[in-house]
Amino acid sequence: MNETTVGLVILGVVMLVAFAMLIGLVMLKAINRRRALRRRERHSRYVALISRRIAAKDTPEPIDSSTVVDDSFLDAVIDIRNVITGRQIDTLAGIIDGVGLARRQEQRLRSRFPLGRRLRAAVSLAEIGDESTAPVLITHLADREPEIRIQCARGLGRIQYEPAIEAILDRFGLEQPWVRARFADTLVRFGGKATWPLVAFVRANLRHDHNEGVIEAIRVLGVIGDREVGPSLAGILRVATDPEVRIAAIESLGIVGGPLAIRPLKYTFRSTDWRLRAKSATSLGHIGDPSINAVLARGLQDSNWWVRRNTASALAALPGGDELLLHAIGSDDPFARDAAAEALADCGVLAAARERDDAGQATDNDRLLLDYVGAGLQVLS
Amino acid sequence: MIHEILRWAGYGTIIYFIFMQVYMIGLGLRSAAVMRRVHHLDRFGRVSEMLSSQTSPPVSIVIPAYNEAAGIVDSVRSMSIVGYPRFEIVVVNDGSTDGTLETLIEAFHLERVRIPYRPDIATAPVRGIYRGRGSFDITVIDKENGGRADALNAGINAARYPYALCTDADVILDANCLIGAMRRVVEDRQRTIGVGGNIRPLNGSKVQLGHLVEARVPKKLVARMQVLEYLRTFLASRPAWSQMGALPLVSGAFGVWKRTAVIAVGGFTTGHMGEDLDLTMRLHRFHIDNEIPYRIVYEPSAVIWTEVPDTLRVLRRQRIRWHRGLMTAVKDFMPMTFNPRYGKVGMITWAAMFLFEYLAPVIEFLGWISILVALVLGVLNTTSLVILLALAFGVGLINSLLALLLDESYGYFNSLKDTLRLIVMALIENLGMRQITVVWRIRAIFGGKGTRVWGNMERKGVANLDGAVQRT
C-alpha cells in the first residue's frame, strides 16, 4: 500500500466515525425528547392515579403491579410522598407495599447494575423506605459507592431509625470528607438521640492524632445544641491537644452555651494560639452573658487581627457591649478603633447614629463615631 | 533542496497534527467517562442537600466592577439569590467614572463604614468601604482604578470568608453553581485551593430578571462558533485535566479560590492579559515547589453564563488579548514545561498548552505557507493535501460532535433545531473561521498596533438582555 492508500483508509475510518457520531447525536436528541415527553405523560397519569387512591381509599382503582418497573411511577410516588401528611402517608405506604416498590428498589440496590440505577434505587429508598428497609440501608452504609452510602444514611435519618446512629458512627472516622459531611447532616437530623453516642465516639477517638471524624463529631454536637452536653465538651477541651479539635470544641461550647461554658472559654481566650483566642471570642459572644464584657474588651487590643475583629463582633452582640466599642473608638489604638467601627456598623449602631444626626439629635458618642467613620480609610498591616 | 525542505515540513506537520488530534480525542474520551459519572451524581446525588447543611463552608463572592452602572444592580441582585446557605457579596468599584458606586449606594442602601481593611495583597489605594443593610450581606470597596486583577485582589483582601468566588459583573450564575463548586471543596477542604466552573455563552438565550429562562443557540455565526468552542473546552477537555490533577486554567469568569492560597502567591498579577491562567499556574508552581499537598479542580455542574463577542471586530480583540496572555504565561512558566518535577502539570497539560495552544497557530500558519510555496513551485501533491485537509476536517468534526454528545446530558438546548444549528456550525467552522483565528493569534505573537492593550468587550450586559428573547 502506498501513502495515498493509507491516507485514504484512515480518512475513510475517520469520516465513518464522524458520520456515525453525527447520526447518533441526531437520533439521541430525538429519542431523548420523545422519552422525556412520554415520561412526563406517564408521571402525570401516575400522580393522578395515586392521588385518587389516597383521596378515596375505599373505592380503590387498581394499580397494576407491573407499574413497579416504571421509574415514572417511582418518581410520582416520591413527589406525592413529599407533599402529603398524616393518614395519607399510611395509605401511600400501603400502595408502596402492595406493588412491592420498596422491595424492587432493594433488589436494584443489591444488584450489579451500573452506578446510575443503583444510585437511583438508593435515593428512592431514602425517600420511601420505612423500618423494614432499614437493614438494607444499614448494609449499604458500607457500599463501594460514596454517594450510595450518603443516600442510605439520609434514608435512615429520615425514618429516625436509632440503631443506625451507631452504624453511621462506626464509619464516621473512616469516611472521606464529603461523605462524612453528609453523614454529619444525617446525625443532626437524629437530634438529641445522637448526642450521647457522639460524645462516646469523641471520647473513644480523642487520643488519635488529628482525627477528622472527631472534629466533625464535635461540630455536630454543637449543631444539635443539647445543653446537657456542655460539661462533656468542656472536658474534651481540657483533654484535647490537637488545636483543630479544641477549636471545634470551643465553637460547639459557644453554641451549646450555659454558665458552665464560660470558664473554659475564658481560659482559651488567653491561649497562646491566636486561632483559639479568635474562636473563643466568638463563642463567648454567642453565650451572651454581659458579665464577660470586661474580659472580652481586652481582646480589642490583641496582637492578632482576627481576634480583634471577632472580639468586636462578640461585644456588639452583648448587652452593654456597644458602650465598650464606642469607648474603643476614642482610644489611641488604631486596630481597636477599626474593629470597633466595623462591629458598630454591623449591629446597626452606626445607622442609628446617622439617623439621629440627620434629625439633629446626635449625641457626643454619635458624633465621635460618625467623625471617625467619615475620615479616610486607614490601611492596617 | 527546497523540495526536501517542503517534504520534511509536510511530514512534520502531519506528525504534529496526529499528536494533537490523538491528545484531543484522548482528552475527550476521558472527559466523557468523567462526565458520565458527574451526570449520575447531578441527577440522583442530591448535592442540593448542602443547601440546608450547617457544615457548608461560607463563601465571599467577589465582583470587580468598572463602569458597570447600567447592569451592576441586576447582576448583584441575581447573584444575591444564588442557592447557597452562607455567602457575602463583595463588589469592588475599580475607579468607575459612570456612577457605578452611586448606583450601588442607592440601590442597596449602603452606608460608609470603617472596617479593619488589611492589604494582604498590595492594590491601588482604597477610597472607602460601604456596607448594605438589606436582606443580604453586601460590602462595596471603592478604590482607585487599577484593572480587573487589582480589583479582585482588593476584594480578596476585604473578603471575610475562607473561600472567594472570583467572577465578573456581567455573568449569570446558575442556581446550583455555587453548591456544585463548593461540593468539591467539602470533598477535601485541606487540599482544595481552587475550583473552576463551566462557562457557557449567554448570547441568544432568554433572560428574565437577571436569570436564564431558556438556553438557546445564537443566530449570529460568530457567537454560535464560540458556543461550540466553549463546549469543546469545558466539556471535552477540562474534566479530563481536572481528573488528572493537572488543570492548567481556572477561567476568570468563575473561580472559587482559597483566600490564604491566593494571598500566599501574591494574588492576581496586575496588568497581565491572562491573569486567571497566570494565577492558576503560579499556584501549581508554589505548591509543588514547597511540597504542599493541594488540588485545583474543575466542576462541570457549576454552570455560569456569560456574553461572548458577537462581532468579528470584538472577537479579534479578545483572541489577541487571550493569546498575548498565553504568551506571557508560556514565557513565565517555561521552566515548568516538560519538567518532570512538576508532574502531570509540567509533562502533560502545560506541555500541551505550549505545543497545541501556543505553537498551534505558528505551525498551522507555516503549513499554509508551505502549501502556497509548493503550489508556486509546482510540487504540490494535491491528493495528499486533499486527504490531509479532509482528515483535519473529520477529526475536528469528531471533537465537536463528542462535545455536543456530552452536552446532551445537560439538556440545556431543548430543541432539535438548536442541535442541528450547532452540527452545521461544526461542519462549517473549519471553512474560514478557524483560519481567521489563526491569523489573529499570529498577529498577537508578532505584535503590531493594538495588540498590546486591553480592548473594551462591548457587552450588552445582563440588564439589557432582560425581558424578551434576545437573539444575536
Interface residues (C-beta under 8 A of the other chain):
Chain A: E3 T4 G7 L8 I10 L11 V14 M15 V17 A18 M21 L22 G24 L25 V26 L28 K29 A30 N32 R33 L115 G116 L119 R120 A122 V123 E147 I150 Q151 R154 Q176 P177 W178 A181 R182 A184 D185 V188 E216 R219 V223 W305 R308 R309 F335 R337 D338 A339 A341 E342 A345 D346 G348 L350 A351 R354 Y372 V373 G374 A375 L377 Q378 V379 L380 S381
Chain B: R37 H40 L41 R43 F44 G45 R46 E49 S52 S53 Q54 T55 E111 R112 V113 R114 I115 P116 Y117 R118 P119 V126 R127 G128 I129 R131 R133 R183 V186 E187 D188 R189 T383 S384 I387 L388 A390 L391 G394 V395 L397 I398 L401 L402 L404 L405 E408 G411 N414 L416 T419 L420 I423
